[in-house]
């Protein structure tokens, strides 16, 4: 089993939690299992399991992700703009 530096990725600016890392890696692993036309291709074939590949891609910055505001946050911002 490959040794992945999980602590290194958690200290990034946009990711401060193991839970977020697991969530993002899970989304990427699902994408690797069932790729669609718009999904990013597998960045490396070093690992046989898609979950390990997903974590490795995130740690090596081969996959870029960004936080998307929820509907509630967008509504709150709209209210603040109108005040």
Secondary structure as GFF3:
##gff-version 3
##sequence-region A 1 83
A	DSSP	alpha_helix	6	10	.	.	.	ID=ss1
A	DSSP	alpha_helix	18	33	.	.	.	ID=ss2
A	DSSP	alpha_helix	50	59	.	.	.	ID=ss3
A	DSSP	alpha_helix	71	82	.	.	.	ID=ss4
###
